[in-house]
Amino acid sequence: MSINRSYYISFVLIALAVVLAFLLNVSSGSVSIPFGTILAALFGTEMELDSWNYILWNYRVPKAFTAVLVGGGLSLSGLLMQTLFRNPLAGPFVLGISSGASLGAALLLMGFSLLSGFTTISIFNDVSVAIAASAGSFLVLLVVMVVANRIKDTMALLIIGLMFGSITSAIVSVMAYFTSAENLQRFIFWSFGSVGNLSSQQVALLAAIVGLGFILSVGSIKQLNAFLLGENYAQSLGVSLKKSRLVIILGTGLLAGGITAFAGPIAFVGLAVPHLTRQIFDTMEHKILIPAVFLYGAILMLLCDTIAQLPNSANVLPINAITSLVGAPVVIWLLVRKRKLLF
């Protein structure tokens, strides 16, 4: 399929919107820094105060890049799952991979309090939590891929993924019941989600994970388009169902699992942005949807993170709550206006 000229114009406008949302995000925070100073600093000019320089380059810029990766990656993983299962309610969490990340974090943050002598263990930091969550998501991903290799029915795989999510959620609930109040509070704060706790090195690692997931998605464009018309039609086009499913699941696992490990479980974005993008572009062609969904997800997450940062306050609202409060009314309005669900 050749891409219409209007789509190129749309992508240019969306890219400009991403840049504007990025600039708005880095100019917001508890410390007031003139916008002109920030803009000049981004182009290499030295800032007047060392404290401003530290805040911009060690906190705000990594946070903004994290928001781009988180929003874009979750939205893309949601698109992959909705297409694979041909289900508009599917999202990045349906295979239980993100639940596995939550279980890994819970085992670190709450599991030790079930063992005497470990209630005050001093390994609770952002890096150790990310490692534990990554291990949890990776183990669940391996199990899901083994199951996907053994069964032929895609809907059965969806149900099994939901069961994995239920099992891990149940284990987390049991640990939450027995853990100490202090460790439970740590886990609850992690579950709120955040894009502002990563170092530049962690952002680079997250970018590598999201980049690999994006490459796998782009490499599956033909298969994704074929899946929309059913598995029998996909087979008639020479698509290997088993291989295609494994690649799509691996891409989703890298995106959803990696993002959850580094930023916590962030809801709504992966479910809603693919629908929002389909309504705006009025197409099912994944050559257009994949980059568009990524960019729209980045814009939404940047705006939500900007809103979550209360003006002139060190307090930051939970990003999970903001994504739903801001994004849900927009999707509802768009669906009511279009009067149909394009899928």
Phi and psi in degrees as GROMACS dihedral restraints (atoms count N, CA, C in turn):
[ dihedral_restraints ]
;  ai    aj    ak    al  type     phi  dphi    fc
    3     4     5     6     1   -83.2    20    10
    4     5     6     7     1   143.0    20    10
    6     7     8     9     1   -87.4    20    10
    7     8     9    10     1   128.1    20    10
    9    10    11    12     1   -63.0    20    10
   10    11    12    13     1   148.0    20    10
   12    13    14    15     1   -57.6    20    10
   13    14    15    16     1   -34.6    20    10
   15    16    17    18     1   -63.1    20    10
   16    17    18    19     1   -30.0    20    10
   18    19    20    21     1   -68.1    20    10
   19    20    21    22     1   -37.9    20    10
   21    22    23    24     1   -61.5    20    10
   22    23    24    25     1   -42.0    20    10
   24    25    26    27     1   -63.0    20    10
   25    26    27    28     1   -41.9    20    10
   27    28    29    30     1   -61.8    20    10
   28    29    30    31     1   -41.1    20    10
   30    31    32    33     1   -67.7    20    10
   31    32    33    34     1   -35.8    20    10
   33    34    35    36     1   -63.0    20    10
   34    35    36    37     1   -44.1    20    10
   36    37    38    39     1   -64.9    20    10
   37    38    39    40     1   -40.7    20    10
   39    40    41    42     1   -65.4    20    10
   40    41    42    43     1   -41.4    20    10
   42    43    44    45     1   -61.4    20    10
   43    44    45    46     1   -40.8    20    10
   45    46    47    48     1   -63.3    20    10
   46    47    48    49     1   -38.2    20    10
   48    49    50    51     1   -64.3    20    10
   49    50    51    52     1   -37.1    20    10
   51    52    53    54     1   -63.1    20    10
   52    53    54    55     1   -43.7    20    10
   54    55    56    57     1   -62.4    20    10
   55    56    57    58     1   -45.0    20    10
   57    58    59    60     1   -63.4    20    10
   58    59    60    61     1   -42.9    20    10
   60    61    62    63     1   -64.8    20    10
   61    62    63    64     1   -36.0    20    10
   63    64    65    66     1   -63.4    20    10
   64    65    66    67     1   -46.9    20    10
   66    67    68    69     1   -64.5    20    10
   67    68    69    70     1   -39.7    20    10
   69    70    71    72     1   -62.9    20    10
   70    71    72    73     1   -38.8    20    10
   72    73    74    75     1   -67.2    20    10
   73    74    75    76     1   -46.3    20    10
   75    76    77    78     1   -72.2    20    10
   76    77    78    79     1   -17.0    20    10
   78    79    80    81     1   -91.0    20    10
   79    80    81    82     1    -1.9    20    10
   81    82    83    84     1  -104.6    20    10
   82    83    84    85     1   143.0    20    10
   84    85    86    87     1   164.7    20    10
   85    86    87    88     1   178.9    20    10
   87    88    89    90     1   -69.9    20    10
   88    89    90    91     1   -26.7    20    10
   90    91    92    93     1  -100.5    20    10
   91    92    93    94     1   124.9    20    10
   93    94    95    96     1   -80.0    20    10
   94    95    96    97     1   118.2    20    10
   96    97    98    99     1  -122.7    20    10
   97    98    99   100     1   128.7    20    10
   99   100   101   102     1   -53.9    20    10
  100   101   102   103     1   137.8    20    10
  102   103   104   105     1   -61.3    20    10
  103   104   105   106     1   -40.1    20    10
  105   106   107   108     1   -61.7    20    10
  106   107   108   109     1   -37.6    20    10
  108   109   110   111     1   -65.4    20    10
  109   110   111   112     1   -41.9    20    10
  111   112   113   114     1   -64.6    20    10
  112   113   114   115     1   -43.9    20    10
  114   115   116   117     1   -62.1    20    10
  115   116   117   118     1   -42.4    20    10
  117   118   119   120     1   -65.8    20    10
  118   119   120   121     1   -38.5    20    10
  120   121   122   123     1   -65.6    20    10
  121   122   123   124     1   -36.0    20    10
  123   124   125   126     1   -65.8    20    10
  124   125   126   127     1   -22.1    20    10
  126   127   128   129     1   -99.8    20    10
  127   128   129   130     1    11.9    20    10
  129   130   131   132     1   105.6    20    10
  130   131   132   133     1     0.1    20    10
  132   133   134   135     1   -80.9    20    10
  133   134   135   136     1   138.5    20    10
  135   136   137   138     1   -68.8    20    10
  136   137   138   139     1   140.4    20    10
  138   139   140   141     1   -85.0    20    10
  139   140   141   142     1   156.2    20    10
  141   142   143   144     1   -65.2    20    10
  142   143   144   145     1   -41.4    20    10
  144   145   146   147     1  -111.5    20    10
  145   146   147   148     1   138.9    20    10
  147   148   149   150     1   -63.0    20    10
  148   149   150   151     1   -34.4    20    10
  150   151   152   153     1   -64.5    20    10
  151   152   153   154     1   -39.8    20    10
  153   154   155   156     1   -62.9    20    10
  154   155   156   157     1   -43.5    20    10
  156   157   158   159     1   -60.9    20    10
  157   158   159   160     1   -42.5    20    10
  159   160   161   162     1   -64.8    20    10
  160   161   162   163     1   -46.5    20    10
  162   163   164   165     1   -61.1    20    10
  163   164   165   166     1   -43.8    20    10
  165   166   167   168     1   -66.8    20    10
  166   167   168   169     1   -51.4    20    10
  168   169   170   171     1   -87.5    20    10
  169   170   171   172     1   -23.0    20    10
  171   172   173   174     1  -100.6    20    10
  172   173   174   175     1   -13.5    20    10
  174   175   176   177     1  -129.2    20    10
  175   176   177   178     1   -58.5    20    10
  177   178   179   180     1   -70.8    20    10
  178   179   180   181     1   -44.9    20    10
  180   181   182   183     1   -66.1    20    10
  181   182   183   184     1   -47.6    20    10
  183   184   185   186     1   -58.8    20    10
  184   185   186   187     1   -37.0    20    10
  186   187   188   189     1   -64.7    20    10
  187   188   189   190     1   -41.6    20    10
  189   190   191   192     1   -66.6    20    10
  190   191   192   193     1   -43.0    20    10
  192   193   194   195     1   -63.5    20    10
  193   194   195   196     1   -38.2    20    10
  195   196   197   198     1   -61.9    20    10
  196   197   198   199     1   -41.5    20    10
  198   199   200   201     1   -61.0    20    10
  199   200   201   202     1   -40.6    20    10
  201   202   203   204     1   -61.8    20    10
  202   203   204   205     1   -47.7    20    10
  204   205   206   207     1   -66.5    20    10
  205   206   207   208     1   -41.8    20    10
  207   208   209   210     1   -67.7    20    10
  208   209   210   211     1   -50.6    20    10
  210   211   212   213     1   -62.5    20    10
  211   212   213   214     1   -46.2    20    10
  213   214   215   216     1   -67.0    20    10
  214   215   216   217     1   -43.4    20    10
  216   217   218   219     1   -66.4    20    10
  217   218   219   220     1   -44.3    20    10
  219   220   221   222     1   -65.0    20    10
  220   221   222   223     1   -40.8    20    10
  222   223   224   225     1   -63.3    20    10
  223   224   225   226     1   -42.1    20    10
  225   226   227   228     1   -66.5    20    10
  226   227   228   229     1   -41.1    20    10
  228   229   230   231     1   -65.5    20    10
  229   230   231   232     1   -34.9    20    10
  231   232   233   234     1   -64.1    20    10
  232   233   234   235     1   -41.0    20    10
  234   235   236   237     1   -61.4    20    10
  235   236   237   238     1   -43.1    20    10
  237   238   239   240     1   -61.4    20    10
  238   239   240   241     1   -43.8    20    10
  240   241   242   243     1   -69.9    20    10
  241   242   243   244     1   -40.2    20    10
  243   244   245   246     1   -64.3    20    10
  244   245   246   247     1   -35.8    20    10
  246   247   248   249     1   -74.9    20    10
  247   248   249   250     1   -44.8    20    10
  249   250   251   252     1   -60.3    20    10
  250   251   252   253     1   -44.9    20    10
  252   253   254   255     1   -94.1    20    10
  253   254   255   256     1    -3.7    20    10
  255   256   257   258     1    48.7    20    10
  256   257   258   259     1    46.6    20    10
  258   259   260   261     1  -131.7    20    10
  259   260   261   262     1   117.6    20    10
  261   262   263   264     1   -67.8    20    10
  262   263   264   265     1   -13.9    20    10
  264   265   266   267     1   -95.8    20    10
  265   266   267   268     1    -0.8    20    10
  267   268   269   270     1   -74.2    20    10
  268   269   270   271     1   147.6    20    10
  270   271   272   273     1  -145.7    20    10
  271   272   273   274     1  -174.0    20    10
  273   274   275   276     1   -67.3    20    10
  274   275   276   277     1   -10.4    20    10
  276   277   278   279     1  -101.6    20    10
  277   278   279   280     1    -0.1    20    10
  279   280   281   282     1   -69.5    20    10
  280   281   282   283     1   -24.5    20    10
  282   283   284   285     1   -87.6    20    10
  283   284   285   286     1    -0.7    20    10
  285   286   287   288     1    80.8    20    10
  286   287   288   289     1     5.3    20    10
  288   289   290   291     1   -68.2    20    10
  289   290   291   292     1   -43.0    20    10
  291   292   293   294     1   -67.9    20    10
  292   293   294   295     1   -34.2    20    10
  294   295   296   297     1   -64.2    20    10
  295   296   297   298     1   -34.7    20    10
  297   298   299   300     1   -63.6    20    10
  298   299   300   301     1   -38.2    20    10
  300   301   302   303     1   -64.0    20    10
  301   302   303   304     1   -41.5    20    10
  303   304   305   306     1   -63.1    20    10
  304   305   306   307     1   -38.5    20    10
  306   307   308   309     1   -65.3    20    10
  307   308   309   310     1   -41.3    20    10
  309   310   311   312     1   -61.3    20    10
  310   311   312   313     1   -43.7    20    10
  312   313   314   315     1   -65.4    20    10
  313   314   315   316     1   -39.4    20    10
  315   316   317   318     1   -65.4    20    10
  316   317   318   319     1   -39.0    20    10
  318   319   320   321     1   -62.0    20    10
  319   320   321   322     1   -36.4    20    10
  321   322   323   324     1   -74.6    20    10
  322   323   324   325     1   -47.8    20    10
  324   325   326   327     1   -80.2    20    10
  325   326   327   328     1   -28.8    20    10
  327   328   329   330     1  -120.6    20    10
  328   329   330   331     1   -25.3    20    10
  330   331   332   333     1   -62.9    20    10
  331   332   333   334     1   -36.1    20    10
  333   334   335   336     1   -66.8    20    10
  334   335   336   337     1   -26.7    20    10
  336   337   338   339     1   -72.0    20    10
  337   338   339   340     1   -12.2    20    10
  339   340   341   342     1   -80.7    20    10
  340   341   342   343     1   -10.8    20    10
  342   343   344   345     1  -109.0    20    10
  343   344   345   346     1   127.9    20    10
  345   346   347   348     1   -62.4    20    10
  346   347   348   349     1   138.9    20    10
  348   349   350   351     1    91.8    20    10
  349   350   351   352     1    -3.8    20    10
  351   352   353   354     1  -117.6    20    10
  352   353   354   355     1    13.3    20    10
  354   355   356   357     1   -71.1    20    10
  355   356   357   358     1   -20.8    20    10
  357   358   359   360     1  -115.2    20    10
  358   359   360   361     1    23.9    20    10
  360   361   362   363     1   -59.2    20    10
  361   362   363   364     1   141.5    20    10
  363   364   365   366     1  -107.0    20    10
  364   365   366   367     1    46.6    20    10
  366   367   368   369     1  -114.0    20    10
  367   368   369   370     1     9.2    20    10
  369   370   371   372     1   -80.7    20    10
  370   371   372   373     1    97.4    20    10
  372   373   374   375     1  -144.4    20    10
  373   374   375   376     1   171.1    20    10
  375   376   377   378     1   -59.5    20    10
  376   377   378   379     1   -39.2    20    10
  378   379   380   381     1   -67.6    20    10
  379   380   381   382     1   -46.8    20    10
  381   382   383   384     1   -65.4    20    10
  382   383   384   385     1   -37.4    20    10
  384   385   386   387     1   -65.4    20    10
  385   386   387   388     1   -42.5    20    10
  387   388   389   390     1   -62.0    20    10
  388   389   390   391     1   -40.1    20    10
  390   391   392   393     1   -65.3    20    10
  391   392   393   394     1   -45.1    20    10
  393   394   395   396     1   -63.6    20    10
  394   395   396   397     1   -43.1    20    10
  396   397   398   399     1   -66.1    20    10
  397   398   399   400     1   -39.1    20    10
  399   400   401   402     1   -62.8    20    10
  400   401   402   403     1   -42.2    20    10
  402   403   404   405     1   -62.5    20    10
  403   404   405   406     1   -41.9    20    10
  405   406   407   408     1   -63.5    20    10
  406   407   408   409     1   -45.6    20    10
  408   409   410   411     1   -66.7    20    10
  409   410   411   412     1   -36.8    20    10
  411   412   413   414     1   -66.2    20    10
  412   413   414   415     1   -41.1    20    10
  414   415   416   417     1   -64.7    20    10
  415   416   417   418     1   -44.6    20    10
  417   418   419   420     1   -64.3    20    10
  418   419   420   421     1   -39.2    20    10
  420   421   422   423     1   -60.2    20    10
  421   422   423   424     1   -42.3    20    10
  423   424   425   426     1   -61.0    20    10
  424   425   426   427     1   -44.2    20    10
  426   427   428   429     1   -63.1    20    10
  427   428   429   430     1   -44.6    20    10
  429   430   431   432     1   -62.2    20    10
  430   431   432   433     1   -41.2    20    10
  432   433   434   435     1   -68.4    20    10
  433   434   435   436     1   -35.9    20    10
  435   436   437   438     1   -63.4    20    10
  436   437   438   439     1   -44.6    20    10
  438   439   440   441     1   -63.7    20    10
  439   440   441   442     1   -43.0    20    10
  441   442   443   444     1   -62.8    20    10
  442   443   444   445     1   -28.4    20    10
  444   445   446   447     1   -77.7    20    10
  445   446   447   448     1   -17.2    20    10
  447   448   449   450     1  -101.1    20    10
  448   449   450   451     1   -26.0    20    10
  450   451   452   453     1  -110.0    20    10
  451   452   453   454     1   152.2    20    10
  453   454   455   456     1  -100.2    20    10
  454   455   456   457     1   -24.9    20    10
  456   457   458   459     1   -83.3    20    10
  457   458   459   460     1   118.6    20    10
  459   460   461   462     1   -66.1    20    10
  460   461   462   463     1   -38.5    20    10
  462   463   464   465     1   -66.7    20    10
  463   464   465   466     1   -34.0    20    10
  465   466   467   468     1   -63.7    20    10
  466   467   468   469     1   -38.0    20    10
  468   469   470   471     1   -63.1    20    10
  469   470   471   472     1   -39.3    20    10
  471   472   473   474     1   -60.2    20    10
  472   473   474   475     1   -45.5    20    10
  474   475   476   477     1   -65.1    20    10
  475   476   477   478     1   -42.3    20    10
  477   478   479   480     1   -62.3    20    10
  478   479   480   481     1   -40.6    20    10
  480   481   482   483     1   -60.5    20    10
  481   482   483   484     1   -42.5    20    10
  483   484   485   486     1   -63.6    20    10
  484   485   486   487     1   -35.6    20    10
  486   487   488   489     1   -67.3    20    10
  487   488   489   490     1   -39.3    20    10
  489   490   491   492     1   -58.7    20    10
  490   491   492   493     1   -42.9    20    10
  492   493   494   495     1   -62.4    20    10
  493   494   495   496     1   -39.9    20    10
  495   496   497   498     1   -66.2    20    10
  496   497   498   499     1   -41.3    20    10
  498   499   500   501     1   -63.6    20    10
  499   500   501   502     1   -47.8    20    10
  501   502   503   504     1   -65.2    20    10
  502   503   504   505     1   -38.1    20    10
  504   505   506   507     1   -63.8    20    10
  505   506   507   508     1   -37.9    20    10
  507   508   509   510     1   -65.4    20    10
  508   509   510   511     1   -41.9    20    10
  510   511   512   513     1   -62.9    20    10
  511   512   513   514     1   -42.9    20    10
  513   514   515   516     1   -61.4    20    10
  514   515   516   517     1   -40.6    20    10
  516   517   518   519     1   -63.8    20    10
  517   518   519   520     1   -40.4    20    10
  519   520   521   522     1   -63.7    20    10
  520   521   522   523     1   -44.0    20    10
  522   523   524   525     1   -64.4    20    10
  523   524   525   526     1   -37.9    20    10
  525   526   527   528     1   -64.3    20    10
  526   527   528   529     1   -32.5    20    10
  528   529   530   531     1   -67.9    20    10
  529   530   531   532     1   -36.4    20    10
  531   532   533   534     1   -97.3    20    10
  532   533   534   535     1   -12.2    20    10
  534   535   536   537     1   -77.4    20    10
  535   536   537   538     1   169.1    20    10
  537   538   539   540     1   -75.6    20    10
  538   539   540   541     1   159.6    20    10
  540   541   542   543     1   -62.7    20    10
  541   542   543   544     1   -36.1    20    10
  543   544   545   546     1   -65.9    20    10
  544   545   546   547     1   -46.8    20    10
  546   547   548   549     1   -70.5    20    10
  547   548   549   550     1   -33.5    20    10
  549   550   551   552     1   -63.4    20    10
  550   551   552   553     1   -39.8    20    10
  552   553   554   555     1   -63.9    20    10
  553   554   555   556     1   -40.7    20    10
  555   556   557   558     1   -58.1    20    10
  556   557   558   559     1   -45.4    20    10
  558   559   560   561     1   -66.9    20    10
  559   560   561   562     1   -39.6    20    10
  561   562   563   564     1   -62.9    20    10
  562   563   564   565     1   -43.3    20    10
  564   565   566   567     1   -63.7    20    10
  565   566   567   568     1   -38.2    20    10
  567   568   569   570     1   -64.2    20    10
  568   569   570   571     1   -39.0    20    10
  570   571   572   573     1   -70.2    20    10
  571   572   573   574     1   -16.3    20    10
  573   574   575   576     1   -66.3    20    10
  574   575   576   577     1   -25.0    20    10
  576   577   578   579     1    82.8    20    10
  577   578   579   580     1   145.2    20    10
  579   580   581   582     1  -161.3    20    10
  580   581   582   583     1   142.9    20    10
  582   583   584   585     1  -110.8    20    10
  583   584   585   586     1     9.5    20    10
  585   586   587   588     1  -111.9    20    10
  586   587   588   589     1    14.6    20    10
  588   589   590   591     1  -112.8    20    10
  589   590   591   592     1    12.8    20    10
  591   592   593   594     1  -102.7    20    10
  592   593   594   595     1   142.4    20    10
  594   595   596   597     1   -80.6    20    10
  595   596   597   598     1   171.2    20    10
  597   598   599   600     1   -60.7    20    10
  598   599   600   601     1   -37.1    20    10
  600   601   602   603     1   -66.3    20    10
  601   602   603   604     1   -40.8    20    10
  603   604   605   606     1   -67.2    20    10
  604   605   606   607     1   -37.4    20    10
  606   607   608   609     1   -62.9    20    10
  607   608   609   610     1   -40.5    20    10
  609   610   611   612     1   -63.4    20    10
  610   611   612   613     1   -40.9    20    10
  612   613   614   615     1   -66.2    20    10
  613   614   615   616     1   -42.7    20    10
  615   616   617   618     1   -62.0    20    10
  616   617   618   619     1   -40.2    20    10
  618   619   620   621     1   -62.1    20    10
  619   620   621   622     1   -38.4    20    10
  621   622   623   624     1   -65.1    20    10
  622   623   624   625     1   -41.6    20    10
  624   625   626   627     1   -65.6    20    10
  625   626   627   628     1   -48.0    20    10
  627   628   629   630     1   -64.6    20    10
  628   629   630   631     1   -38.7    20    10
  630   631   632   633     1   -61.5    20    10
  631   632   633   634     1   -41.6    20    10
  633   634   635   636     1   -65.3    20    10
  634   635   636   637     1   -41.4    20    10
  636   637   638   639     1   -62.5    20    10
  637   638   639   640     1   -38.5    20    10
  639   640   641   642     1   -65.4    20    10
  640   641   642   643     1   -41.8    20    10
  642   643   644   645     1   -62.5    20    10
  643   644   645   646     1   -43.3    20    10
  645   646   647   648     1   -62.4    20    10
  646   647   648   649     1   -36.2    20    10
  648   649   650   651     1   -67.0    20    10
  649   650   651   652     1   -46.3    20    10
  651   652   653   654     1   -62.7    20    10
  652   653   654   655     1   -37.7    20    10
  654   655   656   657     1   -69.4    20    10
  655   656   657   658     1   -12.2    20    10
  657   658   659   660     1  -107.5    20    10
  658   659   660   661     1    16.8    20    10
  660   661   662   663     1   -59.1    20    10
  661   662   663   664     1   -47.0    20    10
  663   664   665   666     1   -60.5    20    10
  664   665   666   667     1   -45.1    20    10
  666   667   668   669     1   -65.9    20    10
  667   668   669   670     1   -39.3    20    10
  669   670   671   672     1   -64.2    20    10
  670   671   672   673     1   -43.3    20    10
  672   673   674   675     1   -62.2    20    10
  673   674   675   676     1   -38.2    20    10
  675   676   677   678     1   -69.6    20    10
  676   677   678   679     1   -37.8    20    10
  678   679   680   681     1   -61.4    20    10
  679   680   681   682     1   -28.0    20    10
  681   682   683   684     1   -61.4    20    10
  682   683   684   685     1   -27.4    20    10
  684   685   686   687     1   -99.9    20    10
  685   686   687   688     1     8.8    20    10
  687   688   689   690     1   105.4    20    10
  688   689   690   691     1   155.4    20    10
  690   691   692   693     1   -68.7    20    10
  691   692   693   694     1   -35.5    20    10
  693   694   695   696     1   -63.6    20    10
  694   695   696   697     1   -42.1    20    10
  696   697   698   699     1   -65.0    20    10
  697   698   699   700     1   -40.3    20    10
  699   700   701   702     1   -61.2    20    10
  700   701   702   703     1   -41.5    20    10
  702   703   704   705     1   -64.9    20    10
  703   704   705   706     1   -36.6    20    10
  705   706   707   708     1   -65.3    20    10
  706   707   708   709     1   -22.0    20    10
  708   709   710   711     1   -88.8    20    10
  709   710   711   712     1     2.3    20    10
  711   712   713   714     1    88.3    20    10
  712   713   714   715     1    15.1    20    10
  714   715   716   717     1   -81.5    20    10
  715   716   717   718     1   128.2    20    10
  717   718   719   720     1   -80.5    20    10
  718   719   720   721     1   109.8    20    10
  720   721   722   723     1   -61.9    20    10
  721   722   723   724     1   -45.2    20    10
  723   724   725   726     1   -64.3    20    10
  724   725   726   727     1   -48.0    20    10
  726   727   728   729     1   -64.7    20    10
  727   728   729   730     1   -42.5    20    10
  729   730   731   732     1   -64.1    20    10
  730   731   732   733     1   -43.0    20    10
  732   733   734   735     1   -61.6    20    10
  733   734   735   736     1   -42.5    20    10
  735   736   737   738     1   -63.6    20    10
  736   737   738   739     1   -41.6    20    10
  738   739   740   741     1   -65.6    20    10
  739   740   741   742     1   -44.0    20    10
  741   742   743   744     1   -65.3    20    10
  742   743   744   745     1   -41.2    20    10
  744   745   746   747     1   -66.0    20    10
  745   746   747   748     1   -39.7    20    10
  747   748   749   750     1   -63.1    20    10
  748   749   750   751     1   -44.0    20    10
  750   751   752   753     1   -61.1    20    10
  751   752   753   754     1   -43.7    20    10
  753   754   755   756     1   -64.3    20    10
  754   755   756   757     1   -41.1    20    10
  756   757   758   759     1   -62.8    20    10
  757   758   759   760     1   -42.0    20    10
  759   760   761   762     1   -62.9    20    10
  760   761   762   763     1   -44.9    20    10
  762   763   764   765     1   -68.3    20    10
  763   764   765   766     1   -57.0    20    10
  765   766   767   768     1   -69.6    20    10
  766   767   768   769     1   -44.4    20    10
  768   769   770   771     1   -67.8    20    10
  769   770   771   772     1   -44.9    20    10
  771   772   773   774     1   -63.9    20    10
  772   773   774   775     1   -43.1    20    10
  774   775   776   777     1   -66.3    20    10
  775   776   777   778     1   -42.8    20    10
  777   778   779   780     1   -63.2    20    10
  778   779   780   781     1   -37.9    20    10
  780   781   782   783     1   -62.8    20    10
  781   782   783   784     1   -40.0    20    10
  783   784   785   786     1   -91.3    20    10
  784   785   786   787     1   -31.6    20    10
  786   787   788   789     1  -117.3    20    10
  787   788   789   790     1    -2.3    20    10
  789   790   791   792     1    85.1    20    10
  790   791   792   793     1   171.2    20    10
  792   793   794   795     1   -75.5    20    10
  793   794   795   796     1   111.6    20    10
  795   796   797   798     1  -111.3    20    10
  796   797   798   799     1   116.9    20    10
  798   799   800   801     1   -89.6    20    10
  799   800   801   802     1   173.2    20    10
  801   802   803   804     1    76.8    20    10
  802   803   804   805     1   -45.4    20    10
  804   805   806   807     1   -58.8    20    10
  805   806   807   808     1   -50.3    20    10
  807   808   809   810     1   -65.3    20    10
  808   809   810   811     1   -27.6    20    10
  810   811   812   813     1   -82.4    20    10
  811   812   813   814     1   -41.4    20    10
  813   814   815   816     1   -89.4    20    10
  814   815   816   817     1   -39.2    20    10
  816   817   818   819     1   -61.2    20    10
  817   818   819   820     1   -41.0    20    10
  819   820   821   822     1   -58.2    20    10
  820   821   822   823     1   -39.9    20    10
  822   823   824   825     1   -65.0    20    10
  823   824   825   826     1   -43.6    20    10
  825   826   827   828     1   -58.9    20    10
  826   827   828   829     1   -42.8    20    10
  828   829   830   831     1   -68.3    20    10
  829   830   831   832     1   -41.8    20    10
  831   832   833   834     1   -61.5    20    10
  832   833   834   835     1   -39.0    20    10
  834   835   836   837     1   -67.3    20    10
  835   836   837   838     1   -38.7    20    10
  837   838   839   840     1   -73.0    20    10
  838   839   840   841     1   -45.1    20    10
  840   841   842   843     1   -87.7    20    10
  841   842   843   844     1   -17.7    20    10
  843   844   845   846     1    53.2    20    10
  844   845   846   847     1    50.2    20    10
  846   847   848   849     1  -149.6    20    10
  847   848   849   850     1   158.6    20    10
  849   850   851   852     1  -116.0    20    10
  850   851   852   853     1     5.2    20    10
  852   853   854   855     1   -73.8    20    10
  853   854   855   856     1   119.3    20    10
  855   856   857   858     1   -73.9    20    10
  856   857   858   859     1   -17.5    20    10
  858   859   860   861     1   -61.8    20    10
  859   860   861   862     1   -29.3    20    10
  861   862   863   864     1   -93.7    20    10
  862   863   864   865     1   -41.7    20    10
  864   865   866   867     1   -66.5    20    10
  865   866   867   868     1   -39.4    20    10
  867   868   869   870     1   -60.2    20    10
  868   869   870   871     1   -54.7    20    10
  870   871   872   873     1   -68.2    20    10
  871   872   873   874     1   -34.4    20    10
  873   874   875   876     1   -66.3    20    10
  874   875   876   877     1   -44.0    20    10
  876   877   878   879     1   -61.9    20    10
  877   878   879   880     1   -42.2    20    10
  879   880   881   882     1   -61.3    20    10
  880   881   882   883     1   -45.7    20    10
  882   883   884   885     1   -68.2    20    10
  883   884   885   886     1   -42.8    20    10
  885   886   887   888     1   -64.7    20    10
  886   887   888   889     1   -38.2    20    10
  888   889   890   891     1   -62.7    20    10
  889   890   891   892     1   -39.6    20    10
  891   892   893   894     1   -63.6    20    10
  892   893   894   895     1   -43.3    20    10
  894   895   896   897     1   -61.8    20    10
  895   896   897   898     1   -47.2    20    10
  897   898   899   900     1   -60.9    20    10
  898   899   900   901     1   -44.2    20    10
  900   901   902   903     1   -68.5    20    10
  901   902   903   904     1   -38.2    20    10
  903   904   905   906     1   -61.9    20    10
  904   905   906   907     1   -44.0    20    10
  906   907   908   909     1   -67.4    20    10
  907   908   909   910     1   -41.6    20    10
  909   910   911   912     1   -64.8    20    10
  910   911   912   913     1   -39.8    20    10
  912   913   914   915     1   -67.4    20    10
  913   914   915   916     1   -34.6    20    10
  915   916   917   918     1   -64.5    20    10
  916   917   918   919     1   -42.2    20    10
  918   919   920   921     1   -67.5    20    10
  919   920   921   922     1   -37.7    20    10
  921   922   923   924     1   -64.5    20    10
  922   923   924   925     1   -28.0    20    10
  924   925   926   927     1   -79.9    20    10
  925   926   927   928     1   100.9    20    10
  927   928   929   930     1   -63.6    20    10
  928   929   930   931     1   133.6    20    10
  930   931   932   933     1   -59.2    20    10
  931   932   933   934     1   134.3    20    10
  933   934   935   936     1    54.4    20    10
  934   935   936   937     1    34.1    20    10
  936   937   938   939     1  -140.5    20    10
  937   938   939   940     1   144.5    20    10
  939   940   941   942     1   -80.7    20    10
  940   941   942   943     1    -9.8    20    10
  942   943   944   945     1   -79.7    20    10
  943   944   945   946     1   140.7    20    10
  945   946   947   948     1  -124.6    20    10
  946   947   948   949     1   127.6    20    10
  948   949   950   951     1   -70.4    20    10
  949   950   951   952     1   153.1    20    10
  951   952   953   954     1   -59.8    20    10
  952   953   954   955     1   126.3    20    10
  954   955   956   957     1   -65.5    20    10
  955   956   957   958     1   -29.5    20    10
  957   958   959   960     1   -57.7    20    10
  958   959   960   961     1   -44.6    20    10
  960   961   962   963     1   -67.6    20    10
  961   962   963   964     1   -40.0    20    10
  963   964   965   966     1   -68.0    20    10
  964   965   966   967     1   -41.1    20    10
  966   967   968   969     1   -59.4    20    10
  967   968   969   970     1   -38.4    20    10
  969   970   971   972     1   -75.9    20    10
  970   971   972   973     1   -41.8    20    10
  972   973   974   975     1   -66.5    20    10
  973   974   975   976     1   -34.2    20    10
  975   976   977   978     1   -87.4    20    10
  976   977   978   979     1   -45.2    20    10
  978   979   980   981     1   -78.7    20    10
  979   980   981   982     1   -38.9    20    10
  981   982   983   984     1   -58.6    20    10
  982   983   984   985     1   -47.9    20    10
  984   985   986   987     1   -59.5    20    10
  985   986   987   988     1   -34.5    20    10
  987   988   989   990     1   -65.3    20    10
  988   989   990   991     1   -45.2    20    10
  990   991   992   993     1   -66.1    20    10
  991   992   993   994     1   -42.0    20    10
  993   994   995   996     1   -60.0    20    10
  994   995   996   997     1   -46.0    20    10
  996   997   998   999     1   -61.2    20    10
  997   998   999  1000     1   -41.4    20    10
  999  1000  1001  1002     1   -68.1    20    10
 1000  1001  1002  1003     1   -40.5    20    10
 1002  1003  1004  1005     1   -66.7    20    10
 1003  1004  1005  1006     1   -40.0    20    10
 1005  1006  1007  1008     1   -65.1    20    10
 1006  1007  1008  1009     1   -38.8    20    10
 1008  1009  1010  1011     1   -68.1    20    10
 1009  1010  1011  1012     1   -41.3    20    10
 1011  1012  1013  1014     1   -79.7    20    10
 1012  1013  1014  1015     1   -25.7    20    10
 1014  1015  1016  1017     1    64.1    20    10
 1015  1016  1017  1018     1    22.8    20    10
 1017  1018  1019  1020     1  -161.0    20    10
 1018  1019  1020  1021     1   158.1    20    10
 1020  1021  1022  1023     1  -106.3    20    10
 1021  1022  1023  1024     1   112.0    20    10
 1023  1024  1025  1026     1   -80.0    20    10
 1024  1025  1026  1027     1   108.4    20    10
